[in-house]
């Protein structure tokens, strides 16, 4: 799929479908510095509805590099016609 030229993120989201897995692994306190990553693990296009169900997996780590949160999300996003070309 070609995802070039998509709209800004705030225009893409239709609705969150769910948070199937959220795990709080360590405490976090005010002032802690966190870094994160998010990976798309599944993309299920629905061209007839001009959308796709997107499943992601994410992680937050503290300043020591230890994971403090892991999660997966499911969300419906708008896709342009060019994405299906």
The first five atom37 places (N, CA, C, CB, O) and aatype in JSON, in Angstrom:
{
  "aatype": [20, 20, 20, 20, 20, 20, 20, 20, 20, 20, 20, 20, 20, 20, 20, 20, 20, 20, 20, 20, 20, 20, 20, 20, 20, 20, 20, 20, 20, 20, 20, 20, 20, 20, 20, 20, 20, 20, 20, 20, 20, 20, 20, 20, 20, 20, 20, 20, 20, 20, 20, 20, 20, 20, 20, 20, 20, 20, 20, 20, 20, 20, 20, 20, 20, 20, 20, 20, 20, 20, 20, 20, 20, 20, 20, 20, 20, 20, 20, 20, 20, 20, 20, 20, 20],
  "atom_mask": [
    [1, 1, 1, 1, 1],
    [1, 1, 1, 1, 1],
    [1, 1, 1, 1, 1],
    [1, 1, 1, 1, 1],
    [1, 1, 1, 1, 1],
    [1, 1, 1, 1, 1],
    [1, 1, 1, 1, 1],
    [1, 1, 1, 1, 1],
    [1, 1, 1, 1, 1],
    [1, 1, 1, 1, 1],
    [1, 1, 1, 1, 1],
    [1, 1, 1, 1, 1],
    [1, 1, 1, 1, 1],
    [1, 1, 1, 1, 1],
    [1, 1, 1, 1, 1],
    [1, 1, 1, 1, 1],
    [1, 1, 1, 1, 1],
    [1, 1, 1, 1, 1],
    [1, 1, 1, 1, 1],
    [1, 1, 1, 1, 1],
    [1, 1, 1, 1, 1],
    [1, 1, 1, 1, 1],
    [1, 1, 1, 1, 1],
    [1, 1, 1, 1, 1],
    [1, 1, 1, 1, 1],
    [1, 1, 1, 1, 1],
    [1, 1, 1, 1, 1],
    [1, 1, 1, 1, 1],
    [1, 1, 1, 1, 1],
    [1, 1, 1, 1, 1],
    [1, 1, 1, 1, 1],
    [1, 1, 1, 1, 1],
    [1, 1, 1, 1, 1],
    [1, 1, 1, 1, 1],
    [1, 1, 1, 1, 1],
    [1, 1, 1, 1, 1],
    [1, 1, 1, 1, 1],
    [1, 1, 1, 1, 1],
    [1, 1, 1, 1, 1],
    [1, 1, 1, 1, 1],
    [1, 1, 1, 1, 1],
    [1, 1, 1, 1, 1],
    [1, 1, 1, 1, 1],
    [1, 1, 1, 1, 1],
    [1, 1, 1, 1, 1],
    [1, 1, 1, 1, 1],
    [1, 1, 1, 1, 1],
    [1, 1, 1, 1, 1],
    [1, 1, 1, 1, 1],
    [1, 1, 1, 1, 1],
    [1, 1, 1, 1, 1],
    [1, 1, 1, 1, 1],
    [1, 1, 1, 1, 1],
    [1, 1, 1, 1, 1],
    [1, 1, 1, 1, 1],
    [1, 1, 1, 1, 1],
    [1, 1, 1, 1, 1],
    [1, 1, 1, 1, 1],
    [1, 1, 1, 1, 1],
    [1, 1, 1, 1, 1],
    [1, 1, 1, 1, 1],
    [1, 1, 1, 1, 1],
    [1, 1, 1, 1, 1],
    [1, 1, 1, 1, 1],
    [1, 1, 1, 1, 1],
    [1, 1, 1, 1, 1],
    [1, 1, 1, 1, 1],
    [1, 1, 1, 1, 1],
    [1, 1, 1, 1, 1],
    [1, 1, 1, 1, 1],
    [1, 1, 1, 1, 1],
    [1, 1, 1, 1, 1],
    [1, 1, 1, 1, 1],
    [1, 1, 1, 1, 1],
    [1, 1, 1, 1, 1],
    [1, 1, 1, 1, 1],
    [1, 1, 1, 1, 1],
    [1, 1, 1, 1, 1],
    [1, 1, 1, 1, 1],
    [1, 1, 1, 1, 1],
    [1, 1, 1, 1, 1],
    [1, 1, 1, 1, 1],
    [1, 1, 1, 1, 1],
    [1, 1, 1, 1, 1],
    [1, 1, 1, 1, 1]
  ],
  "atom_positions": [
    [[0.84, -1.19, 0.0], [0.0, 0.0, 0.0], [0.87, 1.24, 0.0], [-0.95, 0.01, 1.21], [1.9, 1.27, 0.68]],
    [[0.49, 2.23, -0.74], [1.2, 3.5, -0.77], [0.57, 4.42, 0.26], [1.16, 4.13, -2.18], [-0.6, 4.79, 0.12]],
    [[1.32, 4.81, 1.29], [0.8, 5.68, 2.33], [1.32, 7.1, 2.22], [1.14, 5.11, 3.69], [1.08, 7.92, 3.1]],
    [[2.05, 7.4, 1.13], [2.54, 8.76, 0.93], [1.39, 9.71, 0.7], [3.52, 8.81, -0.25], [0.39, 9.35, 0.07]],
    [[1.53, 10.93, 1.2], [0.53, 11.96, 0.94], [-0.73, 11.86, 1.77], [0.16, 11.92, -0.47], [-1.73, 12.5, 1.44]],
    [[-0.72, 11.08, 2.83], [-1.9, 11.0, 3.68], [-2.08, 12.3, 4.46], [-1.8, 9.81, 4.65], [-1.13, 13.07, 4.62]],
    [[-3.27, 12.54, 4.92], [-3.61, 13.74, 5.68], [-2.91, 13.71, 7.04], [-5.13, 13.85, 5.86], [-2.41, 12.67, 7.46]],
    [[-2.86, 14.86, 7.73], [-2.32, 14.88, 9.1], [-3.08, 13.9, 9.99], [-2.39, 16.31, 9.69], [-4.24, 13.59, 9.73]],
    [[-2.42, 13.42, 11.04], [-2.97, 12.38, 11.91], [-4.34, 12.73, 12.46], [-2.02, 12.12, 13.04], [-5.19, 11.85, 12.57]],
    [[-4.57, 14.0, 12.83], [-5.86, 14.35, 13.42], [-7.01, 14.18, 12.43], [-5.83, 15.77, 13.93], [-8.17, 14.06, 12.84]],
    [[-6.71, 14.16, 11.13], [-7.74, 13.97, 10.12], [-7.91, 12.5, 9.76], [-7.41, 14.77, 8.88], [-8.88, 12.14, 9.08]],
    [[-7.0, 11.64, 10.19], [-7.04, 10.24, 9.81], [-7.92, 9.39, 10.72], [-5.66, 9.68, 9.81], [-8.58, 8.47, 10.25]],
    [[-7.93, 9.7, 12.0], [-8.63, 8.84, 12.96], [-10.14, 8.92, 12.8], [-8.24, 9.22, 14.39], [-10.71, 10.01, 12.7]],
    [[-10.77, 7.78, 12.77], [-12.23, 7.7, 12.78], [-12.69, 7.38, 14.19], [-12.75, 6.63, 11.76], [-13.49, 8.1, 14.78]],
    [[-12.15, 6.28, 14.73], [-12.54, 5.87, 16.08], [-11.56, 4.83, 16.61], [-14.0, 5.31, 16.1], [-11.01, 4.03, 15.84]],
    [[-11.36, 4.84, 17.9], [-10.62, 3.78, 18.54], [-11.53, 2.58, 18.7], [-10.05, 4.23, 19.91], [-12.68, 2.72, 19.11]],
    [[-11.03, 1.41, 18.38], [-11.84, 0.2, 18.52], [-11.57, -0.47, 19.86], [-11.56, -0.77, 17.37], [-12.45, -1.13, 20.42]],
    [[-10.35, -0.29, 20.38], [-10.09, -0.92, 21.67], [-8.63, -0.89, 22.06], [-10.56, -2.33, 21.65], [-7.75, -0.59, 21.25]],
    [[-8.41, -1.19, 23.32], [-7.07, -1.37, 23.89], [-7.02, -2.81, 24.41], [-6.77, -0.32, 25.04], [-7.23, -3.04, 25.6]],
    [[-6.74, -3.76, 23.53], [-6.82, -5.16, 23.95], [-5.82, -5.56, 25.01], [-6.65, -6.03, 22.78], [-6.05, -6.53, 25.75]],
    [[-4.7, -4.84, 25.11], [-3.69, -5.25, 26.08], [-2.9, -4.03, 26.54], [-2.74, -6.31, 25.47], [-2.18, -3.43, 25.75]],
    [[-3.04, -3.66, 27.8], [-2.27, -2.58, 28.41], [-1.65, -3.12, 29.69], [-3.16, -1.31, 28.69], [-2.35, -3.67, 30.54]],
    [[-0.33, -2.97, 29.81], [0.36, -3.47, 31.01], [1.24, -2.37, 31.59], [1.22, -4.73, 30.67], [2.1, -1.81, 30.91]],
    [[1.0, -2.08, 32.85], [1.83, -1.13, 33.6], [2.89, -1.95, 34.32], [0.97, -0.26, 34.62], [2.58, -2.71, 35.23]],
    [[4.14, -1.79, 33.92], [5.21, -2.67, 34.38], [6.03, -2.11, 35.55], [6.13, -2.95, 33.25], [6.53, -2.87, 36.38]],
    [[6.15, -0.79, 35.61], [6.92, -0.13, 36.67], [6.25, 1.19, 37.0], [8.41, 0.09, 36.23], [5.54, 1.75, 36.17]],
    [[6.47, 1.7, 38.21], [5.9, 3.0, 38.55], [6.58, 4.13, 37.77], [6.03, 3.25, 40.06], [7.76, 4.05, 37.42]],
    [[5.8, 5.17, 37.5], [6.3, 6.39, 36.86], [5.91, 7.54, 37.76], [5.72, 6.57, 35.4], [4.8, 7.59, 38.28]],
    [[6.83, 8.48, 37.93], [6.6, 9.62, 38.82], [6.72, 10.93, 38.05], [7.59, 9.59, 40.01], [7.37, 10.97, 37.01]],
    [[6.1, 11.99, 38.56], [6.24, 13.29, 37.9], [7.72, 13.65, 37.72], [5.52, 14.39, 38.72], [8.53, 13.48, 38.63]],
    [[8.05, 14.13, 36.55], [9.43, 14.49, 36.24], [10.24, 13.38, 35.59], [10.12, 14.92, 37.49], [11.32, 13.65, 35.06]],
    [[9.73, 12.14, 35.6], [10.43, 11.05, 34.91], [10.46, 11.33, 33.42], [9.74, 9.69, 35.2], [9.49, 11.83, 32.85]],
    [[11.56, 11.0, 32.78], [11.69, 11.15, 31.33], [11.4, 9.8, 30.69], [13.11, 11.66, 30.94], [12.02, 8.79, 31.01]],
    [[10.43, 9.81, 29.77], [10.02, 8.58, 29.1], [10.25, 8.71, 27.6], [8.54, 8.26, 29.39], [10.13, 9.79, 27.03]],
    [[10.59, 7.59, 26.98], [10.67, 7.53, 25.52], [9.77, 6.39, 25.07], [12.15, 7.33, 25.03], [9.53, 5.44, 25.81]],
    [[9.28, 6.5, 23.86], [8.35, 5.49, 23.41], [8.52, 5.12, 21.96], [6.98, 5.95, 23.63], [9.18, 5.8, 21.18]],
    [[7.9, 4.01, 21.62], [7.86, 3.55, 20.23], [6.48, 2.96, 19.96], [8.99, 2.51, 19.95], [5.8, 2.47, 20.86]],
    [[6.1, 3.02, 18.7], [4.81, 2.48, 18.26], [5.05, 1.8, 16.92], [3.71, 3.6, 18.15], [5.66, 2.38, 16.02]],
    [[4.56, 0.58, 16.79], [4.78, -0.2, 15.58], [3.44, -0.69, 15.04], [5.73, -1.4, 15.85], [2.62, -1.2, 15.8]],
    [[3.22, -0.53, 13.76], [2.03, -1.08, 13.12], [2.28, -2.56, 12.89], [1.69, -0.34, 11.77], [3.24, -2.93, 12.21]],
    [[1.41, -3.41, 13.45], [1.6, -4.85, 13.32], [0.58, -5.49, 12.39], [1.51, -5.5, 14.67], [0.8, -6.61, 11.91]],
    [[-0.52, -4.8, 12.13], [-1.52, -5.34, 11.21], [-2.31, -4.19, 10.61], [-2.47, -6.33, 11.95], [-2.67, -3.23, 11.28]],
    [[-2.58, -4.32, 9.31], [-3.36, -3.33, 8.59], [-4.38, -4.07, 7.76], [-2.45, -2.42, 7.69], [-4.03, -4.83, 6.86]],
    [[-5.67, -3.85, 8.06], [-6.74, -4.54, 7.36], [-7.59, -3.53, 6.59], [-7.62, -5.35, 8.35], [-8.53, -2.96, 7.15]],
    [[-7.26, -3.29, 5.32], [-7.99, -2.3, 4.53], [-9.44, -2.71, 4.29], [-7.29, -2.09, 3.19], [-9.76, -3.89, 4.13]],
    [[-10.3, -1.73, 4.28], [-11.71, -1.89, 3.9], [-11.99, -0.84, 2.82], [-12.69, -1.72, 5.15], [-12.6, 0.18, 3.11]],
    [[-11.54, -1.09, 1.56], [-11.64, -0.09, 0.51], [-13.07, 0.39, 0.25], [-11.06, -0.64, -0.76], [-13.28, 1.55, -0.09]],
    [[-14.03, -0.49, 0.4], [-15.42, -0.1, 0.16], [-15.91, 0.92, 1.18], [-16.32, -1.33, 0.18], [-16.89, 1.62, 0.93]],
    [[-15.25, 1.01, 2.34], [-15.63, 1.98, 3.38], [-14.58, 3.08, 3.54], [-15.84, 1.26, 4.72], [-14.69, 3.92, 4.44]],
    [[-13.56, 3.06, 2.66], [-12.5, 4.08, 2.66], [-11.82, 4.18, 4.03], [-13.07, 5.44, 2.27], [-11.54, 5.28, 4.52]],
    [[-11.55, 3.02, 4.62], [-10.9, 3.0, 5.93], [-10.1, 1.71, 6.07], [-11.95, 3.12, 7.06], [-10.16, 0.81, 5.24]],
    [[-9.34, 1.66, 7.16], [-8.6, 0.45, 7.49], [-8.6, 0.29, 9.01], [-7.14, 0.49, 6.93], [-8.59, 1.27, 9.75]],
    [[-8.6, -0.95, 9.44], [-8.41, -1.25, 10.85], [-6.9, -1.42, 11.05], [-9.21, -2.53, 11.3], [-6.27, -2.24, 10.38]],
    [[-6.33, -0.64, 11.97], [-4.9, -0.65, 12.2], [-4.64, -1.13, 13.62], [-4.28, 0.76, 11.97], [-5.16, -0.58, 14.59]],
    [[-3.82, -2.18, 13.73], [-3.43, -2.69, 15.05], [-1.98, -2.28, 15.3], [-3.6, -4.26, 15.14], [-1.11, -2.48, 14.45]],
    [[-1.73, -1.71, 16.47], [-0.38, -1.27, 16.82], [0.06, -1.9, 18.13], [-0.33, 0.27, 16.92], [-0.75, -2.34, 18.94]],
    [[1.37, -1.93, 18.31], [1.97, -2.31, 19.6], [2.91, -1.19, 19.99], [2.74, -3.7, 19.5], [3.69, -0.7, 19.17]],
    [[2.85, -0.79, 21.25], [3.68, 0.31, 21.72], [4.34, -0.01, 23.03], [2.87, 1.56, 21.85], [3.97, -0.94, 23.75]],
    [[5.36, 0.81, 23.34], [6.11, 0.62, 24.57], [6.64, 1.97, 25.04], [7.26, -0.39, 24.38], [7.06, 2.79, 24.22]],
    [[6.63, 2.19, 26.34], [7.29, 3.34, 26.96], [8.41, 2.82, 27.84], [6.28, 4.22, 27.78], [8.24, 1.82, 28.55]],
    [[9.57, 3.51, 27.8], [10.72, 3.14, 28.63], [11.14, 4.33, 29.47], [11.9, 2.65, 27.75], [10.97, 5.49, 29.07]],
    [[11.69, 4.04, 30.64], [12.17, 5.11, 31.51], [13.6, 5.49, 31.12], [12.11, 4.67, 33.01], [14.16, 4.94, 30.17]],
    [[14.2, 6.43, 31.86], [15.54, 6.93, 31.55], [16.61, 5.84, 31.66], [15.9, 8.07, 32.47], [17.68, 5.96, 31.08]],
    [[16.32, 4.78, 32.4], [17.25, 3.65, 32.52], [17.07, 2.64, 31.4], [17.06, 2.96, 33.87], [17.76, 1.62, 31.35]],
    [[16.13, 2.92, 30.49], [15.87, 2.0, 29.38], [14.98, 0.83, 29.73], [17.16, 1.49, 28.86], [14.82, -0.09, 28.92]],
    [[14.4, 0.85, 30.92], [13.53, -0.24, 31.35], [12.09, 0.04, 30.92], [13.6, -0.45, 32.89], [11.62, 1.18, 31.06]],
    [[11.38, -0.96, 30.41], [9.99, -0.74, 30.01], [9.1, -0.44, 31.22], [9.46, -1.96, 29.27], [9.18, -1.1, 32.25]],
    [[8.25, 0.57, 31.07], [7.3, 0.92, 32.13], [5.86, 0.66, 31.7], [7.47, 2.39, 32.53], [4.97, 0.55, 32.54]],
    [[5.62, 0.56, 30.38], [4.28, 0.31, 29.87], [4.38, -0.35, 28.51], [3.46, 1.62, 29.79], [5.19, 0.05, 27.68]],
    [[3.56, -1.36, 28.29], [3.38, -1.94, 26.96], [1.9, -1.93, 26.66], [3.97, -3.4, 26.87], [1.06, -2.03, 27.56]],
    [[1.57, -1.8, 25.37], [0.16, -1.75, 25.0], [-0.04, -2.12, 23.54], [-0.42, -0.37, 25.28], [0.88, -2.02, 22.73]],
    [[-1.25, -2.54, 23.23], [-1.66, -2.71, 21.84], [-2.98, -1.96, 21.68], [-1.8, -4.23, 21.45], [-3.78, -1.87, 22.61]],
    [[-3.18, -1.43, 20.48], [-4.39, -0.66, 20.19], [-4.96, -1.09, 18.85], [-4.09, 0.86, 20.19], [-4.24, -1.55, 17.97]],
    [[-6.26, -0.93, 18.72], [-6.96, -1.13, 17.46], [-7.71, 0.16, 17.15], [-7.94, -2.37, 17.52], [-8.44, 0.67, 18.0]],
    [[-7.54, 0.68, 15.94], [-8.22, 1.92, 15.57], [-8.58, 1.88, 14.09], [-7.33, 3.14, 15.88], [-7.88, 1.28, 13.28]],
    [[-9.7, 2.55, 13.76], [-10.08, 2.73, 12.37], [-9.54, 4.06, 11.88], [-11.62, 2.65, 12.19], [-9.73, 5.09, 12.54]],
    [[-8.86, 4.04, 10.71], [-8.3, 5.25, 10.12], [-8.82, 5.42, 8.7], [-6.76, 5.2, 10.13], [-9.04, 4.45, 7.98]],
    [[-9.03, 6.69, 8.32], [-9.37, 7.01, 6.93], [-8.14, 6.75, 6.07], [-9.84, 8.5, 6.8], [-7.01, 6.95, 6.5]],
    [[-8.37, 6.29, 4.85], [-7.3, 6.16, 3.88], [-7.73, 6.83, 2.59], [-6.92, 4.68, 3.65], [-8.89, 6.76, 2.2]],
    [[-6.77, 7.49, 1.93], [-7.08, 8.11, 0.65], [-7.18, 7.04, -0.43], [-6.0, 9.16, 0.28], [-6.7, 5.92, -0.24]],
    [[-7.8, 7.38, -1.53], [-7.9, 6.43, -2.65], [-6.51, 6.03, -3.15], [-8.73, 7.03, -3.81], [-6.32, 4.9, -3.6]],
    [[-5.54, 6.95, -3.07], [-4.2, 6.66, -3.53], [-3.57, 5.52, -2.72], [-3.34, 7.9, -3.44], [-2.69, 4.82, -3.23]],
    [[-3.99, 5.34, -1.5], [-3.43, 4.28, -0.66], [-3.76, 2.91, -1.19], [-3.94, 4.41, 0.76], [-3.06, 1.95, -0.88]],
    [[-4.82, 2.79, -1.99], [-5.24, 1.5, -2.5], [-4.73, 1.24, -3.91], [-6.74, 1.39, -2.47], [-5.04, 0.21, -4.51]],
    [[-3.95, 2.19, -4.45], [-3.49, 2.07, -5.84], [-2.22, 1.32, -6.01], [-3.31, 3.39, -6.42], [-1.74, 1.16, -7.14]]
  ]
}
